[in-house]
Amino acid sequence: MLVNGEFDITKSALNRGAGSEKHKEFYEAAQILGITEAEMLDRCCINIAMKCPESLDDIVNLVTKKLSE
């Protein structure tokens, strides 16, 4: 679970973040949930790692490749 709270509020926060301007996604979602931007990013990453480990592997591989260039 991303946050302890009502599903509709969490969904609304994620939708608002997805629709916000570039580089403001986590900030906008965090505002609705009453957490910091850093906490929002941490919670999203944790959820991806737990629920979609194959996606996390792809992200780690991409970042590793870019860092080694």
Secondary structure, DSSP 8 states (H G I E B T S, - for coil): --SSS-HHHHHHHHHHHHTS-TT-HHHHHHHHHTS-HHHHHHHHHHHHHHH-HHHHHHHHHHHHHHHT-
